[in-house]
Amino acid sequence: MEFSIKSGNPEKQRKDCVVVGVYEARKLSEAAASLDRVSDGYLSTILRGGDIDGKVGSILLLHGVPGVAAERVLLVGLGKERELNERSYRQAVRASIKALAGLSSGDVATFIAEVVVQKQDVSWRVSQLVEVAVDSVYRFDRFKSKPADSKKGIAKLQVHVSQRADVAAGEVGLKQGQALASGVSFTKDLGNLAPNYCTPTYLAEQAKALGKSHGLQVEVLEQGDIEKLGMGSFLGVAQGSVQPPKLIVLHHKKGKKNQKPVVLVGKGITFDTGGISLKPGADMDEMKYDMCGAASVLGTFKAIAELGLPLNVVGIIPTCENMPDANAMRPGDILTSMSGQTIEVLNTDAEGRLILCDALTYAERFEPQAVVDIATLTGACVIALGHHASGLFSNKDSLAQELLQAGTAAQDRAWHMPLWDDYQGQLDSNFADMGNIGGRAGGSITAACFLSRFAKKYDWAHLDIAGTAWKSGKEKGATGRPVPLLTEFLKQRVGK
């Protein structure tokens, strides 16, 4: 989809379709009112007839509106004018894009970005419109022999702002929205790939390709390198697979030379059978999404590179498979982590924390200003928070607040969970420094407590995205979260 920014009159746009908003109580937005005037009250008559009620996301497509140059006019419900917030704005944008996705409406002008959204400026409205538009038409049909008809849907979307003075701010929002949409789409593509394609080696290749195309420094450590580092916990998970593990390290070096980096660590289990503690067969295909933490790191690096964010950022991705072959680790095995701490494996399906803990120790060498790890870590987090919010844990409240605020601003929200010492005792082991699970009670919390033991030398936060990284059922697919949250967080970190 090709985007552009303009300020102009809706009735003069010679397009396949013009999109304008209507509020509840038959209230027209300014752009819709303009169309109503030139059409001698045509839209008002439609509203009085009750064909559209103005509720958020309601739509009505009109043909041949008198006095209007466009072939069609799409009316989109915005809800109550005084209650138009970030969520309802995004709903209205999504409804408008989806309404045109199946039509031959290649050249479209939308005036939705002109409406007033509580506490948000032009740049935000344009950025969100672009992100939602790209997300709404996203398809993953790489492996379908007959992909969907590409001739239908929106090819060009002209985003209108109220005044010429707003065009510059709109251009800023356009750049931000396109960069974010690019990163989110990249993350979704990686997540949706079949696990026989998206192996640790493939992830490493994608990281290298991203480095070449976006000016990133990328290093891939092979199994021998990982062994030399003493990452016994990471290697314990990897030993059950014929696919060799990789440790991917990315550098975005756009900040000052003496600026300490922010480090993002992404869990990269490209397929998780559970190992010897085998998962149930139902829905096991979705365990290809167990690398969505890694995918979100790569997507975030793509976004910040396209934004040219003046910041130093390091990405660390430990990636392998968790398989149940004859060499696989067993319940009862004891692993020695890179930190020297020993771990009793009580359940081989709690493997994500075993690869992350060594990556967190590895992060120490960069003397980071902050470290954020991202992982589809626990089903317990899904039970606690459902599929709306990611779980957020941190050893630094100010860092947690930054991430929470970034999530709210990006409409990619997280919820602050406890990380109290009271829970640490659940990880006690009779035979090692700790067990890798702490029982059913507070499972997402004890998983975070486990990771915290390897993150004591810096400010650290953990995002459990098990409930937000993908959707199940009819709309099965990766969501691209939390790329919006992470990108916004890094934007806010500039200059700190």
N, C-alpha and C positions, 0 to 999 in steps of 0.2 A: 504494500500500500504506500503510495506516494503522498507526502503531506506538504502543505504550504500554509502560510499565514497571510491574512488579508483583512482589510476593513472596508466594508461596502454595504450597499443596500440589498436586502434579500430579494426584492422583487426584480432586480436587474440582473441577477445571476443566470446566465444561459448554461444551465447544468441539467444533468439527467434528473437530479433531485435536490431540493433545498430542505434542510432539517431545521425546524423551529420548535420551541417549547410552549406548552400551555400549563397553567397552574390549575389547581382545584378551584371550585366556585366560578368556573367559566372565565378565568382571568388569563388574558393573553400576555406572553412575554413581549418585550419591545419589538423584537424581530417579527413575531407573529402578528402583532398589532399593525405593523407596517404593511404586511401582506393583506391584512383585513381591510385597510384603508383603500389600497389600490384595487381590491376586488369587490368594492362596494358592499362590505359586510358579509362576504361569503363565508369566512371562517366563523364569525359570530353565529351565523345561521346554523352551521354544522354543530357548534357547541350547544346551542339551545335545543337541538334535536336529540342530544344525549348520546351521540355516536362515540364520544370520548369524554371521560369524566375528569381527566387531569391527574389521576392518581399516578404515583411514581411508576414509570416503566410502561404505562399504557400507550398504545400507538394507534395512529390512523393515517393511512396513505391516501392522498387525494390526487386526482389527475386533472389536468387542464384547468387550473385555478385561474379565473379571469384576471387579466392585467399582470400576471406573473410570467417572467420569461422562462423559468424552469419547467420542464415537462411534468414534474411531480413535486408535491409538497408532503413531507412527512411531519405529522404532529406527534410530539412526544410529551407524555405527562411528567410534570416536575413535582407534583404534590403541592402542599401548602407553601406559598411563597415565603413566609417568614420562617418556615421550618426546613428550608432547603439546605442540607448539610453535605458533608463530604460523601457519606454513604449513598444518599439519595441521588446526588449528582452523578456518581459513578453508575448507579443503577439506570438512570435515564440515558446516559451515554451508551451503555451496553445494549439497552433495548433498541436504541436507534440503529446501531451498527448491525445487530442481529436481524432486524427487520429488513435491512437492505441486502443482507448477505446472499440471499437466494434469488435476487433480482438482477436484471441487466442494468445496473445503475452505476456504471463505471466512474462517472465524474460527479462528485457530490460536494455541496457546500453546506457546512453545518454552522449554525449560530448558537449552539448550546453553550459554548464557552463564553458567551456574552452575559449570561445570567449571573446574578449575585449569589455566591456561596458563602455561608457564614465563615468569617475569619480567614478567607482565602483570597489571594490576588490572582491577577490574570495569568501570571507565569504558572502558578499551581494548577489552575483550571485547564490550561492548554496541555501541560505535562501529563496530567491525569487522563485527559481525553485521549491523547495519543497512546498512552500505555494501555488503557482499557480497550481502545479500538483494535490494537494489534492482538491483544489477548482474546478478544471476542471472535476473531476470524482465524485464530491459530488452529492448524490441523497437523496431525502427524500421520501421513499416509505413505511414508517412504517404502513400506513393504506391501502396499496394495497394488495388485496388477492393474486395477482401473481406478486411478485417483479421481477425486471429485472434480467437477467441471470448473476449471480455473477462469472461464470467461465470465462467470457470474460473480456478483459482489462488487465491492468498491475498489477501483483501481487508483483513483485520485481523490483525496479528501482535503478540501480547502477549509481551513479552520478560521472562522471570522471572529474578530474582536471588535469591541464597541467603537473605539476611536483610533485614528491614525497614530496617536501618541502611545497607544497600547501595543503597537506592532512590535516594537523592540523587545518589550517584556514577553510578548507572545513567542518571538523567535527564541528567546532564552528557554522558555518552557518547552518549545518544540524540540530543541536539542536535548534537553534533559529527558523528555519523554521517549524520544527515539533511542537514546543510549540505554535507558532502563528497559525498554521493550526488547531491545536487542539482547541484553543480558538475560532477561527472563526467558525469552524464546530459546536461547542457547541452553539454558539450564533444563528447560522442558524437553528439548530434543534429546539431550543426554539421558535424562531420566526415563524417557519413553522407549529408548532403544532396548531391543531384546538382549538378554544377558549373554547370549552366544556371540553377539557383536560387541557389546560394551563390556569389555574385559579390562583388567588393570592396565594392560599394554595399550589398549585403545584409548583409555583415559589419558595416559601419558602422551600418546601421539597427539591427542586433541589439545593438550596443554602446550606442547611444543609448537603446534600450528598457530595457536592463539598468540603465543609469544612472538612469532615471526610477523604475524599480521597486525599486531597491536603494540609492538615495541616493548614487550615484557622480557625480562631475563628469566629463563626457565632451566631448571636442573632436575634431572630424573635419576634418583639413586636406585640401583639395582639390588638384587638380593644379597650379593656379596658385600656391598656397601652397608646395607642394613644390618648384616651380621657383625661387621666391624664396629658399628655404633653400639652394639650390645642391646638391640631392641628385641629382647627375648619374648616379650609379651605380644608384640606385633607378629613376630615370626611364628609364634604358637598358633595363632589363628590361621595364618597362611599355609601352614604345613600340610593341611588336608586337601589342597588343591593342586592340580597340575599347572594352573596358571601362576606364573611367578609374581610375587608382590612388587609393588613400586612405591617409592616415596617421592612425591612430586613437590618441588619447591618453586614458587613463583615470586618474582620481585617486580613491583610497580614503583619505580624510583623517580618520582616527580616532586618530592619535597626537598627541603634543604639537606645538605650532606650530613649535618650533625643531628638531624631530626630522628628521634627513635621511631621505629615503625609500629604500626598496628598490625597484629598478626591474626589471620583468619585460618582456622584449622577445620578441615572438612572430612567427615567420615566417608570412606570410599569402599564400602563392601559392595562389590558389583553384583553379587548374588549371595543370599543368606539362606541356607537350608536349615540353619540351627546347629549344624555339625552333628556330633553324636547325640546331642539332645535335640533330636530331629523335630522340626515344626510339624503341625498337622498339615495334611495335603491341601485342604481347602484354602483357596486364596494365596497359596504359596507363590504363584506367578508374580504377585505384587512385591515379592522380595527383591525383584530387580531394582526397586526404588530405594534400596538400602544404601545407595551411593548418592542420594540426593543432597546430602551435606557437602560432598565433594563437588557435585554439579553446581551447587549454589555458590561455592567459592569461585569456580571458574566463570560462572555467569556474572558475578559481582566484579571480577577483574576485567571482564569484557566491558561492562558498563562504565567503570571508573576510567578505563583506558580511553574509551570514546569521549568521555567528558573531559579528559586531560586533567584529572583531579590533582592539584598540587599537594601531594601527600606521599609518604613512603609507606607501602603496604607489602607485607609478606604473606603468601599463601602456602600452607602446608597440607598436603593431601596424602595420608597413608591409605593405600588401596590394595585390596586382595579379595579373594572369595572365601566363604566359610562353608567348606564341604565335608562330607562324612566318610572319607576313604580310609584305608588301613593305616595311613600315617597321621590321621587327624588327632588333635589333642583330645583327651578324655576327661570326663568329670573326675576330679581327684588329682589331676596333674598339677604341678607347681611350676610357675613361670617366673623368670627373673626379668624384671623390666629394665629399661635403660637407666632409670634412676637408682637401680640397685634394690628397690623394694620388691619383695616376693609376693606372688598372688596365687592363691589356691583356686583352681577352676572348679567351681561347684556346678556351673551350668554353661555348656559351650555355646548356648544361644545368647549369652550375655557377652558377645564378642566385640561389639562396637567400642566399648570402653577399654578393651584390651589393646586395640590398635591406637585409640586416641591418647591413651596415657603416655605411650612412648613419643607420640608426636608433640604432646604438651611439654615433655622434657626437652625434646629437640628445640622447641621454641625459645628456650632460655638463652641460647647462643646469640639471638638477635637483640637482646636487651630491650624488649618491647615496652612501649608505653601502655599497651593493653593487648590482651589476647581474647579472642572470641572463638569458641568452637561451635560447630553446627553439626547436628547428628540426628538421624532418625533412630533415636536411642531406645525408647521404651514404649511398649503398649500401655503401660501404666499411665503415661502422660496423656494418651488418648482418652482413657477412662476419666481422668481428672478434668481435662479441658475440652474434650471433644475435638472437632475439626476447625474451630474458629481461631483459637489463639495458640501460639507456640509457647512452650514452657521456658521460662527464663530463670536461671540461677546465677548467682555471682558472689564472689568474695569481697566485692566493693560496691556499696550501695549507689555511689555517684555514677559508676559505670552502668549499673542496672538502669538507673533513671535515664541516662542517655539513650540506651537501647529502647526503653519503653516509649520515650518521646519520639524517637525516630520511627518506631513502628506505628504510632498513632498518626504521625504526619504522612507516612507513606501508605496508610490504610492496610498495613501488614502487621497486625498487632500481636504482642506477646503479653504474658501475665507473669508477674514476679512471684516465684515460688520460694519457700523457705530452704535455707541451707544451714540449719542449726546443728551444733555439735551433738545434740541429743540423738540424732539419727546415726552418728558415726559408729556407735557400738554394734549396730546390726551387721557390720562388715567384718566383725571379729572372726578370726580363724584360729583353730588349735594347732595348725601345722605351718602356717605362713604368716606374713605380715598382715594380710587381709584376704578375705574371700572376694570373688568377683560379683556376688549377689548378696543382698541383705534381706531376702524373704519377700513375701507378697506385699506386706504393709509399706506404703510410701515408696513403691518401687522406682518411680522417677526421681525421687529425692535421694534415695541411697545410691542410685547410679551417679547422680551429680556429686554426692559426697565422695564417691570413689575417685572421680576425676579431680576433685578439689585437692586430693592428696598429692597430685603431681603438678599443681599450679600455685604453689605457695610463694614463688619468687617474683610474682608480678600480679598486676590487676587482671582478673580473669572473669569471663562470663561464659555460660553454656546455654545454648539454645537447643531444646529438644523439639524437633520438628516432625516427630512421628505422626502427629495428627494433621499436619498442615502441608506436607511436602507433596502429597498426591491425593486424588479423589478415587473412590471406588465406585462400583456399580455402572450404570449406563454412561456416566460421564468420566469413566476411568481415564486417568492421565495425570501426569506431573503438573503441579501448579506454578512452579518457578519460585515459590517462596523458600526462604526469606530474602531473596535478592533485593526487593524494594526496601525492606528494613535495613539491610546491611549497607546498601548504597547511600541511603539517607543518613545513616549513622556516620559513615565515612565523610560525607559532605559536611556534616556538622563538626567533624574533628579537624577540618582544615584550619590551620593557624593555632591549634592548641599545643 
